[in-house]
Amino acid sequence: MPRNRKNRSAAPPAHHGSHPTSRRPGVRPTARRSVAVELTFLPGLAQIASDEASGLLTSGPPRPVPGREDALEISLLGPLADVAALRTAVAAFVVLRFDVPRPKSLTSGDHLQRIVDAMGSSQRVGRSASFRFEAAGSDSAVFARLASLLSEATGLPYDEKNGELVLRVRRGVTAGASGDPGWDVLVRVGPRPLSARPWRVADYPGAVNATIAAAMVQLGGVDPGDRVLNLMCGSGTLLVERLLAGPSAAAVGVDVASEAVAASSANLRAAAVTAQVLQGDALDPVPGSFDLILADPPWGTLHGSHESNAALHAGLLTAAYAAAAPGARLVVLTHEIKIMERAVRDADALWHVREQVRVFAKGHHPRIYVLDRTD
Ligand SMILES: C[S@@+](CC[C@H](N)C(=O)[O-])C[C@H]1O[C@@H](n2cnc3c(N)ncnc32)[C@H](O)[C@@H]1O
């Protein structure tokens, strides 16, 4: 069991199963209304996203969405704004289910009002300047009519391409009362996906997806006493996500490229967190002793090359060991699975693999390795 990490079974906290709001004798408990919320995440991160949702939100237990490996559903009892705190989810949507045979029926009064209300709830969490549909046939006359009615009711302009508030319209995923799945409208919470971090002011080629970085941080465990080292830190995504997840005793990033040091410094500043960023070779000794070491070595052609990556991965494990305090954890994201497997085998006197998580991101299948220092 990693330090400071909740049990990763998706069991909800004790107060989550029933929903009474009053316990006074003689007063019948009234059920608090829950809101169905769908959380999307990168395939491979289901358990971590589920654990995070269970830990952060007042809700029923996360449930898988039938037929989907990148989504789970919760019955949210707390404020909708709470979903903005999730770091491993890509996006959150309010789910509206309609027992209707076709999207055309969504333009009728009651149905339309439900969509308008959900758009209002999303606006209260984060204001969008416009809206758009993500739906098969969104360029049809039916959707044009729906767009114009929603625009009239909400005052929000419809922007087919760049609309900020996203409304996904899809065939239902579960059978309704009539036996037909009907249609679902999913209204995204906020103008941008949760994975688009406001702190990212400096882009960097090869920057790790922030939800993967947040998952790595959770897998490594968050302890306020940790001295954190991010080797090959690039634009500082792992450092920022670790420092936003909780306090640490110290934080240092190292990268050989001056552009990386500049990008990290800018992103750390924007996130209002502090770390020391050093320019240098991550395989050289780093002054200090660290409890949590994070790294995503270069891959492909952006930084480094396949040929040099065998030496780099082997060197990373040795350098991380030299910088590691007794009991330290090392969390590495790599696309070079064969190279990493070999490096880990060769370094078995230094590090033990505790866990591996395979992630699917934009056609790539990188893997997260969680290693414990052999003491
Ligand atoms: C995949 S990128 C890291 C991306 C970073 N996590 C981010 O989100 O921006 C790999 C980084 O390793 C750095 N790098 C490659 N070889 C290095 C070495 N020997 N020492 C230090 N940094 C190195 C590159 O400059 C690049 O910034």
The ligand as an SDF file (V2000), in Angstrom:
LIG
                    3D

 27 29  0  0  0  0  0  0  0  0999 V2000
    9.1520   14.2190  -22.7630 C   0  0  0  0  0  0  0  0  0  0  0  0
    9.9770   15.6610  -22.3290 S   0  0  0  0  0  0  0  0  0  0  0  0
    9.3970   16.0210  -20.7130 C   0  0  0  0  0  0  0  0  0  0  0  0
    8.1130   16.7320  -20.7840 C   0  0  0  0  0  0  0  0  0  0  0  0
    7.6610   17.2890  -19.4650 C   0  0  0  0  0  0  0  0  0  0  0  0
    7.2150   16.2850  -18.5360 N   0  0  0  0  0  0  0  0  0  0  0  0
    6.5540   18.2920  -19.6970 C   0  0  0  0  0  0  0  0  0  0  0  0
    5.3870   18.0080  -19.3410 O   0  0  0  0  0  0  0  0  0  0  0  0
    6.7880   19.3260  -20.2970 O   0  0  0  0  0  0  0  0  0  0  0  0
   11.6050   15.0910  -22.0150 C   0  0  0  0  0  0  0  0  0  0  0  0
   12.5690   16.1550  -21.5420 C   0  0  0  0  0  0  0  0  0  0  0  0
   13.8050   15.5230  -21.2490 O   0  0  0  0  0  0  0  0  0  0  0  0
   14.8270   16.4710  -21.4540 C   0  0  0  0  0  0  0  0  0  0  0  0
   16.0940   15.7220  -21.5020 N   0  0  0  0  0  0  0  0  0  0  0  0
   16.5010   14.8190  -22.4060 C   0  0  0  0  0  0  0  0  0  0  0  0
   17.6850   14.3000  -22.0440 N   0  0  0  0  0  0  0  0  0  0  0  0
   18.0330   14.8860  -20.8860 C   0  0  0  0  0  0  0  0  0  0  0  0
   19.1240   14.7630  -20.0070 C   0  0  0  0  0  0  0  0  0  0  0  0
   20.1240   13.9220  -20.2380 N   0  0  0  0  0  0  0  0  0  0  0  0
   19.1330   15.5240  -18.8930 N   0  0  0  0  0  0  0  0  0  0  0  0
   18.1400   16.3980  -18.6280 C   0  0  0  0  0  0  0  0  0  0  0  0
   17.0730   16.5490  -19.4260 N   0  0  0  0  0  0  0  0  0  0  0  0
   17.0180   15.7950  -20.5380 C   0  0  0  0  0  0  0  0  0  0  0  0
   14.4190   17.1780  -22.7200 C   0  0  0  0  0  0  0  0  0  0  0  0
   15.0430   18.4440  -22.8060 O   0  0  0  0  0  0  0  0  0  0  0  0
   12.9010   17.2650  -22.5290 C   0  0  0  0  0  0  0  0  0  0  0  0
   12.5580   18.4890  -21.9530 O   0  0  0  0  0  0  0  0  0  0  0  0
  1  2  1  0
  2  3  1  0
  2 10  1  0
  3  4  1  0
  4  5  1  0
  5  6  1  0
  5  7  1  0
  7  8  2  0
  7  9  1  0
 10 11  1  0
 11 12  1  0
 11 26  1  0
 12 13  1  0
 13 14  1  0
 13 24  1  0
 14 15  1  0
 14 23  1  0
 15 16  2  0
 16 17  1  0
 17 18  1  0
 17 23  2  0
 18 19  1  0
 18 20  2  0
 20 21  1  0
 21 22  2  0
 22 23  1  0
 24 25  1  0
 24 26  1  0
 26 27  1  0
M  CHG  2   2   1   9  -1
M  END
$$$$
